[in-house]
Amino acid sequence: MSALQRIALFLTIIGAINWGLIGFFQFDLVAAIFGGQDSALSRVIYGLIGIAGLINLALLFKPAEELGRTEPKTSRT
């Protein structure tokens, strides 16, 4: 997994946690930290999380071989 994919995964997890907080407690953590939903910094964070989601969506359609997954080797002894 490349560094870009790891960053995208991290941002997607942050976004999922934020949506969970909104859904369960009606609390927007990103807006609370960065000055409300209309602040420029919050909009940048929301945009980065959206781009990260698109990057992770592309990972969904990659074959397992490209992701570095290999089947465990079994011994024939």
PDB file of N, CA, C and O in Angstrom:
ATOM      1  N   MET A   1       0.851  -1.169   0.000  1.00  0.00           N
ATOM      2  CA  MET A   1       0.000   0.000   0.000  1.00  0.00           C
ATOM      3  C   MET A   1       0.900   1.236   0.000  1.00  0.00           C
ATOM      4  O   MET A   1       1.801   1.363   0.829  1.00  0.00           O
ATOM      5  N   SER A   2       0.644   2.131  -0.930  1.00  0.00           N
ATOM      6  CA  SER A   2       1.491   3.314  -1.048  1.00  0.00           C
ATOM      7  C   SER A   2       1.150   4.334   0.045  1.00  0.00           C
ATOM      8  O   SER A   2       0.138   4.216   0.736  1.00  0.00           O
ATOM      9  N   ALA A   3       2.012   5.323   0.177  1.00  0.00           N
ATOM     10  CA  ALA A   3       1.799   6.369   1.175  1.00  0.00           C
ATOM     11  C   ALA A   3       0.509   7.139   0.890  1.00  0.00           C
ATOM     12  O   ALA A   3      -0.227   7.486   1.813  1.00  0.00           O
ATOM     13  N   LEU A   4       0.239   7.406  -0.390  1.00  0.00           N
ATOM     14  CA  LEU A   4      -0.992   8.118  -0.754  1.00  0.00           C
ATOM     15  C   LEU A   4      -2.222   7.311  -0.346  1.00  0.00           C
ATOM     16  O   LEU A   4      -3.197   7.874   0.151  1.00  0.00           O
ATOM     17  N   GLN A   5      -2.180   6.004  -0.553  1.00  0.00           N
ATOM     18  CA  GLN A   5      -3.304   5.154  -0.177  1.00  0.00           C
ATOM     19  C   GLN A   5      -3.484   5.103   1.336  1.00  0.00           C
ATOM     20  O   GLN A   5      -4.611   5.067   1.830  1.00  0.00           O
ATOM     21  N   ARG A   6      -2.386   5.100   2.062  1.00  0.00           N
ATOM     22  CA  ARG A   6      -2.480   5.107   3.529  1.00  0.00           C
ATOM     23  C   ARG A   6      -3.068   6.416   4.035  1.00  0.00           C
ATOM     24  O   ARG A   6      -3.890   6.410   4.951  1.00  0.00           O
ATOM     25  N   ILE A   7      -2.658   7.534   3.452  1.00  0.00           N
ATOM     26  CA  ILE A   7      -3.213   8.834   3.838  1.00  0.00           C
ATOM     27  C   ILE A   7      -4.696   8.882   3.499  1.00  0.00           C
ATOM     28  O   ILE A   7      -5.504   9.364   4.293  1.00  0.00           O
ATOM     29  N   ALA A   8      -5.053   8.385   2.324  1.00  0.00           N
ATOM     30  CA  ALA A   8      -6.457   8.360   1.917  1.00  0.00           C
ATOM     31  C   ALA A   8      -7.276   7.502   2.874  1.00  0.00           C
ATOM     32  O   ALA A   8      -8.387   7.877   3.251  1.00  0.00           O
ATOM     33  N   LEU A   9      -6.737   6.361   3.265  1.00  0.00           N
ATOM     34  CA  LEU A   9      -7.441   5.493   4.206  1.00  0.00           C
ATOM     35  C   LEU A   9      -7.627   6.189   5.546  1.00  0.00           C
ATOM     36  O   LEU A   9      -8.706   6.114   6.133  1.00  0.00           O
ATOM     37  N   PHE A  10      -6.602   6.861   6.034  1.00  0.00           N
ATOM     38  CA  PHE A  10      -6.683   7.599   7.297  1.00  0.00           C
ATOM     39  C   PHE A  10      -7.767   8.674   7.220  1.00  0.00           C
ATOM     40  O   PHE A  10      -8.585   8.791   8.132  1.00  0.00           O
ATOM     41  N   LEU A  11      -7.778   9.460   6.136  1.00  0.00           N
ATOM     42  CA  LEU A  11      -8.780  10.512   5.995  1.00  0.00           C
ATOM     43  C   LEU A  11     -10.186   9.936   5.869  1.00  0.00           C
ATOM     44  O   LEU A  11     -11.144  10.527   6.368  1.00  0.00           O
ATOM     45  N   THR A  12     -10.317   8.800   5.214  1.00  0.00           N
ATOM     46  CA  THR A  12     -11.621   8.166   5.088  1.00  0.00           C
ATOM     47  C   THR A  12     -12.120   7.691   6.454  1.00  0.00           C
ATOM     48  O   THR A  12     -13.310   7.792   6.753  1.00  0.00           O
ATOM     49  N   ILE A  13     -11.221   7.183   7.267  1.00  0.00           N
ATOM     50  CA  ILE A  13     -11.600   6.764   8.626  1.00  0.00           C
ATOM     51  C   ILE A  13     -12.039   7.970   9.448  1.00  0.00           C
ATOM     52  O   ILE A  13     -13.021   7.893  10.187  1.00  0.00           O
ATOM     53  N   ILE A  14     -11.316   9.090   9.325  1.00  0.00           N
ATOM     54  CA  ILE A  14     -11.708  10.312  10.025  1.00  0.00           C
ATOM     55  C   ILE A  14     -13.103  10.741   9.580  1.00  0.00           C
ATOM     56  O   ILE A  14     -13.933  11.121  10.406  1.00  0.00           O
ATOM     57  N   GLY A  15     -13.358  10.680   8.281  1.00  0.00           N
ATOM     58  CA  GLY A  15     -14.672  11.038   7.761  1.00  0.00           C
ATOM     59  C   GLY A  15     -15.763  10.119   8.280  1.00  0.00           C
ATOM     60  O   GLY A  15     -16.857  10.575   8.611  1.00  0.00           O
ATOM     61  N   ALA A  16     -15.473   8.827   8.353  1.00  0.00           N
ATOM     62  CA  ALA A  16     -16.457   7.879   8.862  1.00  0.00           C
ATOM     63  C   ALA A  16     -16.763   8.131  10.339  1.00  0.00           C
ATOM     64  O   ALA A  16     -17.916   8.053  10.762  1.00  0.00           O
ATOM     65  N   ILE A  17     -15.735   8.431  11.110  1.00  0.00           N
ATOM     66  CA  ILE A  17     -15.951   8.759  12.521  1.00  0.00           C
ATOM     67  C   ILE A  17     -16.794  10.014  12.640  1.00  0.00           C
ATOM     68  O   ILE A  17     -17.705  10.076  13.466  1.00  0.00           O
ATOM     69  N   ASN A  18     -16.498  11.021  11.817  1.00  0.00           N
ATOM     70  CA  ASN A  18     -17.264  12.263  11.854  1.00  0.00           C
ATOM     71  C   ASN A  18     -18.733  12.006  11.510  1.00  0.00           C
ATOM     72  O   ASN A  18     -19.627  12.529  12.174  1.00  0.00           O
ATOM     73  N   TRP A  19     -18.984  11.193  10.465  1.00  0.00           N
ATOM     74  CA  TRP A  19     -20.366  10.871  10.101  1.00  0.00           C
ATOM     75  C   TRP A  19     -21.048  10.079  11.210  1.00  0.00           C
ATOM     76  O   TRP A  19     -22.242  10.263  11.444  1.00  0.00           O
ATOM     77  N   GLY A  20     -20.333   9.220  11.886  1.00  0.00           N
ATOM     78  CA  GLY A  20     -20.905   8.499  13.023  1.00  0.00           C
ATOM     79  C   GLY A  20     -21.314   9.443  14.140  1.00  0.00           C
ATOM     80  O   GLY A  20     -22.386   9.298  14.728  1.00  0.00           O
ATOM     81  N   LEU A  21     -20.457  10.405  14.425  1.00  0.00           N
ATOM     82  CA  LEU A  21     -20.784  11.402  15.453  1.00  0.00           C
ATOM     83  C   LEU A  21     -22.006  12.230  15.049  1.00  0.00           C
ATOM     84  O   LEU A  21     -22.859  12.540  15.882  1.00  0.00           O
ATOM     85  N   ILE A  22     -22.080  12.582  13.774  1.00  0.00           N
ATOM     86  CA  ILE A  22     -23.237  13.343  13.298  1.00  0.00           C
ATOM     87  C   ILE A  22     -24.500  12.490  13.427  1.00  0.00           C
ATOM     88  O   ILE A  22     -25.529  12.970  13.903  1.00  0.00           O
ATOM     89  N   GLY A  23     -24.425  11.241  13.010  1.00  0.00           N
ATOM     90  CA  GLY A  23     -25.586  10.374  13.043  1.00  0.00           C
ATOM     91  C   GLY A  23     -26.083  10.052  14.440  1.00  0.00           C
ATOM     92  O   GLY A  23     -27.289  10.054  14.689  1.00  0.00           O
ATOM     93  N   PHE A  24     -25.165   9.778  15.350  1.00  0.00           N
ATOM     94  CA  PHE A  24     -25.564   9.365  16.692  1.00  0.00           C
ATOM     95  C   PHE A  24     -25.781  10.533  17.656  1.00  0.00           C
ATOM     96  O   PHE A  24     -26.653  10.468  18.523  1.00  0.00           O
ATOM     97  N   PHE A  25     -24.995  11.594  17.508  1.00  0.00           N
ATOM     98  CA  PHE A  25     -25.021  12.665  18.508  1.00  0.00           C
ATOM     99  C   PHE A  25     -25.299  14.054  17.934  1.00  0.00           C
ATOM    100  O   PHE A  25     -25.321  15.033  18.679  1.00  0.00           O
ATOM    101  N   GLN A  26     -25.511  14.153  16.628  1.00  0.00           N
ATOM    102  CA  GLN A  26     -25.701  15.441  15.945  1.00  0.00           C
ATOM    103  C   GLN A  26     -24.562  16.409  16.270  1.00  0.00           C
ATOM    104  O   GLN A  26     -24.781  17.592  16.528  1.00  0.00           O
ATOM    105  N   PHE A  27     -23.336  15.869  16.250  1.00  0.00           N
ATOM    106  CA  PHE A  27     -22.141  16.667  16.536  1.00  0.00           C
ATOM    107  C   PHE A  27     -21.162  16.522  15.384  1.00  0.00           C
ATOM    108  O   PHE A  27     -20.709  15.419  15.080  1.00  0.00           O
ATOM    109  N   ASP A  28     -20.839  17.636  14.745  1.00  0.00           N
ATOM    110  CA  ASP A  28     -19.897  17.649  13.629  1.00  0.00           C
ATOM    111  C   ASP A  28     -18.521  18.028  14.167  1.00  0.00           C
ATOM    112  O   ASP A  28     -18.248  19.199  14.431  1.00  0.00           O
ATOM    113  N   LEU A  29     -17.661  17.029  14.326  1.00  0.00           N
ATOM    114  CA  LEU A  29     -16.338  17.242  14.917  1.00  0.00           C
ATOM    115  C   LEU A  29     -15.470  18.153  14.062  1.00  0.00           C
ATOM    116  O   LEU A  29     -14.785  19.030  14.588  1.00  0.00           O
ATOM    117  N   VAL A  30     -15.492  17.952  12.742  1.00  0.00           N
ATOM    118  CA  VAL A  30     -14.683  18.787  11.843  1.00  0.00           C
ATOM    119  C   VAL A  30     -15.096  20.249  11.969  1.00  0.00           C
ATOM    120  O   VAL A  30     -14.243  21.132  12.061  1.00  0.00           O
ATOM    121  N   ALA A  31     -16.397  20.506  11.972  1.00  0.00           N
ATOM    122  CA  ALA A  31     -16.889  21.886  12.101  1.00  0.00           C
ATOM    123  C   ALA A  31     -16.523  22.468  13.464  1.00  0.00           C
ATOM    124  O   ALA A  31     -16.182  23.647  13.567  1.00  0.00           O
ATOM    125  N   ALA A  32     -16.593  21.644  14.509  1.00  0.00           N
ATOM    126  CA  ALA A  32     -16.263  22.124  15.848  1.00  0.00           C
ATOM    127  C   ALA A  32     -14.785  22.495  15.961  1.00  0.00           C
ATOM    128  O   ALA A  32     -14.436  23.478  16.615  1.00  0.00           O
ATOM    129  N   ILE A  33     -13.925  21.711  15.327  1.00  0.00           N
ATOM    130  CA  ILE A  33     -12.485  21.973  15.429  1.00  0.00           C
ATOM    131  C   ILE A  33     -12.061  23.146  14.549  1.00  0.00           C
ATOM    132  O   ILE A  33     -11.241  23.968  14.959  1.00  0.00           O
ATOM    133  N   PHE A  34     -12.619  23.223  13.337  1.00  0.00           N
ATOM    134  CA  PHE A  34     -12.115  24.182  12.355  1.00  0.00           C
ATOM    135  C   PHE A  34     -13.015  25.388  12.125  1.00  0.00           C
ATOM    136  O   PHE A  34     -12.850  26.076  11.117  1.00  0.00           O
ATOM    137  N   GLY A  35     -13.958  25.672  13.015  1.00  0.00           N
ATOM    138  CA  GLY A  35     -14.681  26.926  12.952  1.00  0.00           C
ATOM    139  C   GLY A  35     -16.004  26.914  12.211  1.00  0.00           C
ATOM    140  O   GLY A  35     -16.376  27.930  11.623  1.00  0.00           O
ATOM    141  N   GLY A  36     -16.712  25.830  12.216  1.00  0.00           N
ATOM    142  CA  GLY A  36     -18.027  25.765  11.583  1.00  0.00           C
ATOM    143  C   GLY A  36     -17.962  25.226  10.168  1.00  0.00           C
ATOM    144  O   GLY A  36     -16.902  25.192   9.544  1.00  0.00           O
ATOM    145  N   GLN A  37     -19.129  24.802   9.671  1.00  0.00           N
ATOM    146  CA  GLN A  37     -19.185  24.193   8.347  1.00  0.00           C
ATOM    147  C   GLN A  37     -18.881  25.178   7.226  1.00  0.00           C
ATOM    148  O   GLN A  37     -18.461  24.766   6.144  1.00  0.00           O
ATOM    149  N   ASP A  38     -19.083  26.458   7.460  1.00  0.00           N
ATOM    150  CA  ASP A  38     -18.879  27.449   6.403  1.00  0.00           C
ATOM    151  C   ASP A  38     -17.464  28.017   6.350  1.00  0.00           C
ATOM    152  O   ASP A  38     -17.142  28.774   5.434  1.00  0.00           O
ATOM    153  N   SER A  39     -16.614  27.667   7.315  1.00  0.00           N
ATOM    154  CA  SER A  39     -15.254  28.203   7.290  1.00  0.00           C
ATOM    155  C   SER A  39     -14.452  27.557   6.158  1.00  0.00           C
ATOM    156  O   SER A  39     -14.693  26.415   5.770  1.00  0.00           O
ATOM    157  N   ALA A  40     -13.506  28.315   5.652  1.00  0.00           N
ATOM    158  CA  ALA A  40     -12.700  27.828   4.525  1.00  0.00           C
ATOM    159  C   ALA A  40     -11.909  26.575   4.902  1.00  0.00           C
ATOM    160  O   ALA A  40     -11.795  25.649   4.098  1.00  0.00           O
ATOM    161  N   LEU A  41     -11.371  26.542   6.101  1.00  0.00           N
ATOM    162  CA  LEU A  41     -10.575  25.389   6.524  1.00  0.00           C
ATOM    163  C   LEU A  41     -11.438  24.125   6.626  1.00  0.00           C
ATOM    164  O   LEU A  41     -11.003  23.044   6.226  1.00  0.00           O
ATOM    165  N   SER A  42     -12.648  24.256   7.157  1.00  0.00           N
ATOM    166  CA  SER A  42     -13.548  23.099   7.219  1.00  0.00           C
ATOM    167  C   SER A  42     -13.881  22.599   5.830  1.00  0.00           C
ATOM    168  O   SER A  42     -13.926  21.390   5.603  1.00  0.00           O
ATOM    169  N   ARG A  43     -14.113  23.496   4.906  1.00  0.00           N
ATOM    170  CA  ARG A  43     -14.442  23.098   3.537  1.00  0.00           C
ATOM    171  C   ARG A  43     -13.263  22.383   2.880  1.00  0.00           C
ATOM    172  O   ARG A  43     -13.458  21.446   2.107  1.00  0.00           O
ATOM    173  N   VAL A  44     -12.045  22.820   3.184  1.00  0.00           N
ATOM    174  CA  VAL A  44     -10.859  22.134   2.657  1.00  0.00           C
ATOM    175  C   VAL A  44     -10.776  20.717   3.224  1.00  0.00           C
ATOM    176  O   VAL A  44     -10.495  19.768   2.492  1.00  0.00           O
ATOM    177  N   ILE A  45     -11.022  20.575   4.534  1.00  0.00           N
ATOM    178  CA  ILE A  45     -10.990  19.256   5.176  1.00  0.00           C
ATOM    179  C   ILE A  45     -12.057  18.356   4.570  1.00  0.00           C
ATOM    180  O   ILE A  45     -11.778  17.200   4.251  1.00  0.00           O
ATOM    181  N   TYR A  46     -13.274  18.867   4.407  1.00  0.00           N
ATOM    182  CA  TYR A  46     -14.343  18.073   3.798  1.00  0.00           C
ATOM    183  C   TYR A  46     -13.957  17.657   2.376  1.00  0.00           C
ATOM    184  O   TYR A  46     -14.220  16.527   1.965  1.00  0.00           O
ATOM    185  N   GLY A  47     -13.344  18.558   1.638  1.00  0.00           N
ATOM    186  CA  GLY A  47     -12.912  18.243   0.276  1.00  0.00           C
ATOM    187  C   GLY A  47     -11.844  17.169   0.243  1.00  0.00           C
ATOM    188  O   GLY A  47     -11.897  16.264  -0.589  1.00  0.00           O
ATOM    189  N   LEU A  48     -10.869  17.261   1.145  1.00  0.00           N
ATOM    190  CA  LEU A  48      -9.811  16.247   1.215  1.00  0.00           C
ATOM    191  C   LEU A  48     -10.379  14.878   1.585  1.00  0.00           C
ATOM    192  O   LEU A  48      -9.946  13.858   1.049  1.00  0.00           O
ATOM    193  N   ILE A  49     -11.341  14.856   2.492  1.00  0.00           N
ATOM    194  CA  ILE A  49     -11.960  13.584   2.868  1.00  0.00           C
ATOM    195  C   ILE A  49     -12.738  13.013   1.690  1.00  0.00           C
ATOM    196  O   ILE A  49     -12.740  11.799   1.484  1.00  0.00           O
ATOM    197  N   GLY A  50     -13.396  13.865   0.918  1.00  0.00           N
ATOM    198  CA  GLY A  50     -14.106  13.401  -0.264  1.00  0.00           C
ATOM    199  C   GLY A  50     -13.171  12.817  -1.310  1.00  0.00           C
ATOM    200  O   GLY A  50     -13.467  11.779  -1.902  1.00  0.00           O
ATOM    201  N   ILE A  51     -12.048  13.475  -1.540  1.00  0.00           N
ATOM    202  CA  ILE A  51     -11.046  12.960  -2.489  1.00  0.00           C
ATOM    203  C   ILE A  51     -10.480  11.641  -1.988  1.00  0.00           C
ATOM    204  O   ILE A  51     -10.256  10.719  -2.773  1.00  0.00           O
ATOM    205  N   ALA A  52     -10.248  11.548  -0.682  1.00  0.00           N
ATOM    206  CA  ALA A  52      -9.742  10.300  -0.098  1.00  0.00           C
ATOM    207  C   ALA A  52     -10.734   9.163  -0.315  1.00  0.00           C
ATOM    208  O   ALA A  52     -10.334   8.030  -0.582  1.00  0.00           O
ATOM    209  N   GLY A  53     -12.010   9.459  -0.204  1.00  0.00           N
ATOM    210  CA  GLY A  53     -13.022   8.439  -0.462  1.00  0.00           C
ATOM    211  C   GLY A  53     -12.975   7.959  -1.901  1.00  0.00           C
ATOM    212  O   GLY A  53     -13.137   6.766  -2.157  1.00  0.00           O
ATOM    213  N   LEU A  54     -12.756   8.864  -2.845  1.00  0.00           N
ATOM    214  CA  LEU A  54     -12.654   8.474  -4.250  1.00  0.00           C
ATOM    215  C   LEU A  54     -11.422   7.612  -4.494  1.00  0.00           C
ATOM    216  O   LEU A  54     -11.477   6.659  -5.272  1.00  0.00           O
ATOM    217  N   ILE A  55     -10.313   7.937  -3.840  1.00  0.00           N
ATOM    218  CA  ILE A  55      -9.097   7.130  -3.974  1.00  0.00           C
ATOM    219  C   ILE A  55      -9.358   5.720  -3.443  1.00  0.00           C
ATOM    220  O   ILE A  55      -8.960   4.733  -4.062  1.00  0.00           O
ATOM    221  N   ASN A  56     -10.028   5.636  -2.295  1.00  0.00           N
ATOM    222  CA  ASN A  56     -10.327   4.318  -1.731  1.00  0.00           C
ATOM    223  C   ASN A  56     -11.352   3.568  -2.564  1.00  0.00           C
ATOM    224  O   ASN A  56     -11.330   2.338  -2.606  1.00  0.00           O
ATOM    225  N   LEU A  57     -12.232   4.274  -3.215  1.00  0.00           N
ATOM    226  CA  LEU A  57     -13.184   3.626  -4.114  1.00  0.00           C
ATOM    227  C   LEU A  57     -12.448   2.958  -5.267  1.00  0.00           C
ATOM    228  O   LEU A  57     -12.823   1.865  -5.691  1.00  0.00           O
ATOM    229  N   ALA A  58     -11.407   3.601  -5.774  1.00  0.00           N
ATOM    230  CA  ALA A  58     -10.605   3.011  -6.841  1.00  0.00           C
ATOM    231  C   ALA A  58      -9.904   1.739  -6.351  1.00  0.00           C
ATOM    232  O   ALA A  58      -9.728   0.799  -7.125  1.00  0.00           O
ATOM    233  N   LEU A  59      -9.503   1.699  -5.082  1.00  0.00           N
ATOM    234  CA  LEU A  59      -8.857   0.507  -4.527  1.00  0.00           C
ATOM    235  C   LEU A  59      -9.805  -0.686  -4.505  1.00  0.00           C
ATOM    236  O   LEU A  59      -9.366  -1.834  -4.575  1.00  0.00           O
ATOM    237  N   LEU A  60     -11.082  -0.418  -4.408  1.00  0.00           N
ATOM    238  CA  LEU A  60     -12.073  -1.476  -4.356  1.00  0.00           C
ATOM    239  C   LEU A  60     -12.075  -2.331  -5.619  1.00  0.00           C
ATOM    240  O   LEU A  60     -12.395  -3.518  -5.572  1.00  0.00           O
ATOM    241  N   PHE A  61     -11.717  -1.723  -6.743  1.00  0.00           N
ATOM    242  CA  PHE A  61     -11.782  -2.416  -8.016  1.00  0.00           C
ATOM    243  C   PHE A  61     -10.435  -2.940  -8.510  1.00  0.00           C
ATOM    244  O   PHE A  61     -10.363  -3.503  -9.602  1.00  0.00           O
ATOM    245  N   LYS A  62      -9.363  -2.766  -7.725  1.00  0.00           N
ATOM    246  CA  LYS A  62      -8.059  -3.297  -8.104  1.00  0.00           C
ATOM    247  C   LYS A  62      -7.998  -4.783  -7.813  1.00  0.00           C
ATOM    248  O   LYS A  62      -8.507  -5.239  -6.789  1.00  0.00           O
ATOM    249  N   PRO A  63      -7.379  -5.542  -8.704  1.00  0.00           N
ATOM    250  CA  PRO A  63      -7.202  -6.970  -8.411  1.00  0.00           C
ATOM    251  C   PRO A  63      -6.318  -7.169  -7.186  1.00  0.00           C
ATOM    252  O   PRO A  63      -5.475  -6.325  -6.881  1.00  0.00           O
ATOM    253  N   ALA A  64      -6.507  -8.268  -6.494  1.00  0.00           N
ATOM    254  CA  ALA A  64      -5.759  -8.546  -5.267  1.00  0.00           C
ATOM    255  C   ALA A  64      -4.256  -8.588  -5.516  1.00  0.00           C
ATOM    256  O   ALA A  64      -3.473  -8.226  -4.638  1.00  0.00           O
ATOM    257  N   GLU A  65      -3.840  -9.034  -6.727  1.00  0.00           N
ATOM    258  CA  GLU A  65      -2.413  -9.127  -7.021  1.00  0.00           C
ATOM    259  C   GLU A  65      -1.757  -7.747  -7.002  1.00  0.00           C
ATOM    260  O   GLU A  65      -0.606  -7.614  -6.585  1.00  0.00           O
ATOM    261  N   GLU A  66      -2.480  -6.723  -7.449  1.00  0.00           N
ATOM    262  CA  GLU A  66      -1.916  -5.383  -7.477  1.00  0.00           C
ATOM    263  C   GLU A  66      -1.830  -4.771  -6.088  1.00  0.00           C
ATOM    264  O   GLU A  66      -1.030  -3.864  -5.861  1.00  0.00           O
ATOM    265  N   LEU A  67      -2.631  -5.248  -5.173  1.00  0.00           N
ATOM    266  CA  LEU A  67      -2.630  -4.705  -3.821  1.00  0.00           C
ATOM    267  C   LEU A  67      -1.557  -5.339  -2.943  1.00  0.00           C
ATOM    268  O   LEU A  67      -1.368  -4.933  -1.796  1.00  0.00           O
ATOM    269  N   GLY A  68      -0.856  -6.333  -3.479  1.00  0.00           N
ATOM    270  CA  GLY A  68       0.226  -6.963  -2.730  1.00  0.00           C
ATOM    271  C   GLY A  68      -0.218  -8.134  -1.890  1.00  0.00           C
ATOM    272  O   GLY A  68       0.555  -8.651  -1.082  1.00  0.00           O
ATOM    273  N   ARG A  69      -1.443  -8.555  -2.067  1.00  0.00           N
ATOM    274  CA  ARG A  69      -1.922  -9.714  -1.329  1.00  0.00           C
ATOM    275  C   ARG A  69      -1.468 -10.979  -2.035  1.00  0.00           C
ATOM    276  O   ARG A  69      -1.583 -11.105  -3.255  1.00  0.00           O
ATOM    277  N   THR A  70      -0.961 -11.896  -1.264  1.00  0.00           N
ATOM    278  CA  THR A  70      -0.579 -13.193  -1.832  1.00  0.00           C
ATOM    279  C   THR A  70      -1.180 -14.275  -0.983  1.00  0.00           C
ATOM    280  O   THR A  70      -1.416 -14.092   0.212  1.00  0.00           O
ATOM    281  N   GLU A  71      -1.425 -15.389  -1.597  1.00  0.00           N
ATOM    282  CA  GLU A  71      -1.938 -16.533  -0.870  1.00  0.00           C
ATOM    283  C   GLU A  71      -0.802 -17.147  -0.055  1.00  0.00           C
ATOM    284  O   GLU A  71       0.343 -17.160  -0.506  1.00  0.00           O
ATOM    285  N   PRO A  72      -1.105 -17.650   1.130  1.00  0.00           N
ATOM    286  CA  PRO A  72      -0.049 -18.299   1.915  1.00  0.00           C
ATOM    287  C   PRO A  72       0.458 -19.543   1.191  1.00  0.00           C
ATOM    288  O   PRO A  72      -0.314 -20.328   0.639  1.00  0.00           O
ATOM    289  N   LYS A  73       1.760 -19.693   1.213  1.00  0.00           N
ATOM    290  CA  LYS A  73       2.374 -20.854   0.568  1.00  0.00           C
ATOM    291  C   LYS A  73       2.289 -22.045   1.495  1.00  0.00           C
ATOM    292  O   LYS A  73       2.560 -21.943   2.692  1.00  0.00           O
ATOM    293  N   THR A  74       1.910 -23.171   0.927  1.00  0.00           N
ATOM    294  CA  THR A  74       1.831 -24.397   1.734  1.00  0.00           C
ATOM    295  C   THR A  74       2.989 -25.306   1.356  1.00  0.00           C
ATOM    296  O   THR A  74       3.423 -25.359   0.205  1.00  0.00           O
ATOM    297  N   SER A  75       3.458 -25.997   2.334  1.00  0.00           N
ATOM    298  CA  SER A  75       4.565 -26.916   2.127  1.00  0.00           C
ATOM    299  C   SER A  75       4.035 -28.275   1.717  1.00  0.00           C
ATOM    300  O   SER A  75       2.992 -28.707   2.208  1.00  0.00           O
ATOM    301  N   ARG A  76       4.741 -28.960   0.818  1.00  0.00           N
ATOM    302  CA  ARG A  76       4.325 -30.291   0.362  1.00  0.00           C
ATOM    303  C   ARG A  76       5.125 -31.388   1.054  1.00  0.00           C
ATOM    304  O   ARG A  76       5.316 -32.460   0.479  1.00  0.00           O
ATOM    305  N   THR A  77       5.584 -31.152   2.244  1.00  0.00           N
ATOM    306  CA  THR A  77       6.360 -32.180   2.940  1.00  0.00           C
ATOM    307  C   THR A  77       5.513 -33.067   3.776  1.00  0.00           C
ATOM    308  O   THR A  77       6.026 -33.980   4.422  1.00  0.00           O
TER     309      THR A  77
END
